[in-house]
């Protein structure tokens, strides 16, 4: 797979309407699921074990999208295959009273991975340049400098986010970001399915329909976000999210590519520990049954 076609290049002035929400990739569903995606997940599992064992680097994975775009399903389908000890998952909704008393990046740190881990941010610090722009009354005066016009906040926050992600990258934590590009019609069908199927009612939130009314504004805000925060050290990848299975394949391939560049290795034990290991093996093999 050529993952570069989904990567947003730095300083590229993209238009979301130019990105397909579903593409004709020519792969049969059975081949995609049972062969290509399965093989890619196996590679990811092996590389993740090495990352966890080595404990030198970490990876931050950002998932951003409209409701019902497939973030939760991607986490379950892909990342549930990885060892739990080397995985963290955090979701971010509307800030709590405690979180609002701190700077907007404060709460994100709790969800960051340690070395040897992949940390998944289901929504993220990007909520702070999305939701308050769509709902302008959510940005309070105390959240930005006194001498700043409210419209100037967003370029400032884009810079701050880029600096924050560069800090992570320079300290051994790769940052990979996925935007689920879903069509309005596809979201409509998925929301209706959640409402009509009793087994899926629990997935539905009335707020999903409320936020859908701001669809066009969200698309404009997403587009601005992608244009200003895709960098060499923390790129965005735009997924054709109407096709959930293929989107998962892209995510897995991007993750494999990242880990292959890191090239983590299982630690080698010292000669002293090797001698102790041989003695322990000998002791156990000669135990009386």
C-alpha positions in Angstrom: 0.0 0.0 0.0 1.2 3.5 -0.8 0.4 5.2 2.5 1.8 8.5 1.2 -1.4 9.2 -0.7 -3.3 9.6 2.6 -0.6 11.7 4.3 -1.2 15.5 4.5 2.1 17.1 3.5 3.4 20.1 5.5 2.0 23.5 4.3 -0.3 21.8 1.8 -3.5 23.8 1.4 -6.0 21.0 1.1 -9.7 21.0 0.5 -11.5 18.2 2.2 -14.0 17.9 -0.7 -11.0 16.8 -2.8 -10.5 13.7 -0.6 -12.8 10.7 -1.2 -14.7 9.3 1.7 -14.7 6.0 -0.1 -12.4 4.7 -2.9 -12.3 1.9 -5.4 -9.2 0.1 -4.1 -10.0 -3.1 -6.1 -9.6 -5.5 -3.1 -12.2 -8.0 -2.4 -13.6 -7.8 1.2 -12.6 -11.3 2.0 -9.0 -10.8 0.8 -8.8 -7.4 2.6 -10.1 -8.9 5.9 -8.6 -12.4 6.0 -5.3 -11.8 4.2 -4.0 -8.2 3.9 -5.4 -6.8 7.1 -4.7 -9.9 9.1 -1.1 -10.0 7.9 -0.6 -6.3 8.7 -2.0 -6.8 12.2 0.4 -9.7 12.8 3.3 -7.5 11.8 2.0 -4.8 14.1 1.7 -7.2 17.0 5.4 -8.4 16.6 6.7 -4.8 16.3 4.7 -3.7 19.3 6.1 -6.5 21.4 9.6 -5.3 20.5 8.7 -1.7 21.3 7.3 -2.7 24.7 10.3 -4.9 25.5 12.9 -2.3 24.5 11.2 0.5 26.4 13.1 3.3 24.6 10.4 4.9 22.4 6.7 5.5 22.5 3.9 6.3 20.0 1.0 8.7 20.4 -1.9 7.9 18.1 -4.6 10.6 17.6 -8.0 9.8 16.3 -10.3 12.7 15.3 -13.6 12.6 13.5 -17.3 13.4 13.5 -19.5 11.1 15.5 -20.1 7.5 14.1 -17.0 7.7 11.9 -15.5 4.5 13.2 -12.9 5.5 15.8 -14.1 3.2 18.5 -14.5 0.3 16.1 -10.9 0.8 14.8 -9.6 0.7 18.3 -11.4 -2.6 19.0 -10.5 -4.2 15.7 -6.9 -3.2 15.5 -5.4 -2.3 18.9 -7.2 -5.0 20.9 -4.8 -7.4 19.2 -1.8 -5.8 21.0 -0.5 -6.6 24.4 -2.4 -4.6 27.0 0.7 -3.7 29.1 2.1 -1.8 26.1 -1.2 0.1 25.3 -3.0 3.0 26.8 -6.3 4.5 25.7 -7.8 7.9 26.6 -11.0 9.6 25.5 -11.6 13.3 25.9 -15.0 14.9 26.0 -16.1 18.4 27.2 -13.6 19.7 29.8 -14.5 19.3 33.5 -14.5 22.2 36.0 -11.1 21.0 37.2 -9.6 20.8 33.7 -10.9 24.3 32.9 -8.9 25.7 35.7 -5.7 24.6 33.9 -4.3 25.4 30.4 -6.1 23.5 27.6 -3.1 21.1 27.1 -2.9 20.1 30.8 -5.5 17.3 30.7 -3.9 15.6 27.7 -0.8 14.5 29.6 -2.7 11.9 31.6 -3.4 10.0 28.4 0.2 10.1 27.0 2.1 6.8 26.8 5.2 5.8 28.6 8.3 4.5 26.8 7.5 1.1 25.4 3.8 2.0 24.9 1.4 3.0 22.2 -1.0 5.6 23.5 -4.4 6.1 21.7 -6.2 9.4 22.1 -9.8 8.9 21.1 -10.4 12.6 20.4 -7.6 14.7 21.8 -6.1 18.1 22.4 -7.5 18.9 18.9 -11.0 19.2 20.5 -9.7 22.6 21.8 -9.4 23.9 18.2 -12.6 22.3 17.0 -15.5 22.5 19.5 -15.0 26.1 20.7 -14.8 27.2 17.1 -18.1 25.6 16.2 -19.7 26.7 19.5 -18.2 30.1 19.9 -19.7 30.7 23.3 -17.5 27.9 24.7 -14.3 30.0 24.6 -14.1 32.0 27.8 -12.2 35.3 28.2 -9.8 33.7 30.6 -8.7 31.1 28.1 -6.6 33.5 26.0 -4.5 36.6 26.5 -6.3 39.8 27.5 -5.0 41.8 24.5 -5.9 39.2 21.9 -8.9 39.1 19.6 -10.9 35.9 19.8 -10.2 35.1 16.1 -6.5 35.3 16.8 -6.7 32.4 19.3 -6.7 29.6 16.7 -3.4 30.4 14.9 -1.9 30.7 18.4 -3.2 27.3 19.4 -2.1 25.7 16.2 1.4 26.9 16.9 1.2 25.7 20.5 0.0 22.3 19.5 2.7 22.0 16.9 5.3 23.0 19.5 3.9 20.4 21.9 4.0 17.6 19.4 7.5 18.5 18.3 8.5 18.4 22.0 7.1 14.8 22.2 8.8 13.8 19.0 12.2 15.2 20.1 11.9 13.3 23.4 11.3 9.9 21.8 7.6 9.8 21.2 6.3 9.5 17.6 3.0 11.3 16.9 0.7 9.9 14.3 -2.7 11.4 13.6 -5.7 10.0 11.7 -8.7 12.0 10.5 -11.7 9.9 9.6 -13.2 11.6 6.5 -16.8 10.5 6.5 -19.6 11.7 4.2 -22.7 13.3 5.6 -24.9 10.6 4.1 -22.8 7.8 5.6 -23.1 9.4 9.0 -26.9 9.6 8.6 -27.1 5.9 7.8 -24.9 4.9 10.8 -26.9 7.1 13.2 -30.2 5.7 11.9 -28.9 2.2 12.4 -27.9 2.9 16.0 -31.4 4.3 16.7 -33.4 1.6 14.9 -31.4 -1.4 16.1 -32.1 -2.2 19.9 -28.7 -3.8 20.2 -27.0 -0.6 19.1 -29.2 1.9 21.0 -26.5 2.2 23.7 -24.1 3.6 21.1 -26.5 6.5 20.2 -26.4 9.9 21.8 -29.0 12.6 21.1 -26.0 15.0 21.0 -24.8 13.3 17.8 -27.8 14.6 16.0 -27.4 18.0 17.6 -23.8 18.3 16.4 -24.7 17.1 12.9 -26.7 20.3 12.4 -23.3 22.1 12.4 -21.9 19.7 9.7 -20.6 22.4 7.3 -19.0 24.4 10.1 -17.2 21.3 11.3 -15.9 20.6 7.9 -14.4 24.1 7.6 -12.8 23.8 11.0 -11.4 20.3 10.3 -9.9 21.6 7.0 -8.2 24.5 8.8 -6.9 22.2 11.5 -5.4 19.8 8.9 -3.8 22.6 7.0 -2.1 24.1 10.0 -1.1 21.1 12.1 0.2 18.4 9.7 4.0 18.5 10.2 7.0 16.4 9.4 7.2 15.2 13.0 3.4 14.8 13.5 1.6 14.2 10.2 -2.1 13.8 9.6 -3.5 10.9 7.5 -6.9 11.3 6.0 -8.9 8.1 5.9 -11.7 7.3 3.4 -13.9 6.5 6.5 -17.1 5.4 4.6 -15.1 2.2 4.1 -14.4 1.1 7.6 -12.4 -2.0 6.8 -10.1 -0.3 4.3 -9.6 2.6 6.8 -8.4 0.1 9.4 -6.0 -1.4 6.9 -4.5 2.1 6.3 -4.2 2.7 10.0 -2.4 -0.6 10.5 0.0 -0.1 7.6 0.9 3.4 8.8 1.5 2.0 12.3 3.7 -0.8 10.9 5.6 1.7 8.8 6.3 3.9 11.8 7.5 1.0 13.9 9.7 -0.4 11.2 11.5 3.0 11.1 11.9 2.9 14.9 13.1 -0.7 14.5 12.8 -1.7 18.2 14.8 -4.8 19.3 14.4 -7.3 22.1 17.0 -6.5 24.8 20.0 -8.8 25.0 21.0 -10.0 28.5 24.5 -9.5 29.8 27.0 -12.3 30.0 26.6 -12.3 33.8 22.8 -12.7 33.5 23.3 -15.3 30.8 25.4 -17.4 33.2 22.7 -17.0 35.9 20.1 -18.0 33.3 22.0 -21.2 32.4 22.2 -22.0 36.1 18.5 -21.5 36.6 17.7 -23.6 33.5 19.9 -26.4 34.9 18.2 -26.2 38.3 14.7 -26.4 36.9 15.6 -29.2 34.4 17.1 -31.3 37.2 14.3 -30.8 39.7 12.9 -34.0 41.1 9.4 -34.6 39.9 
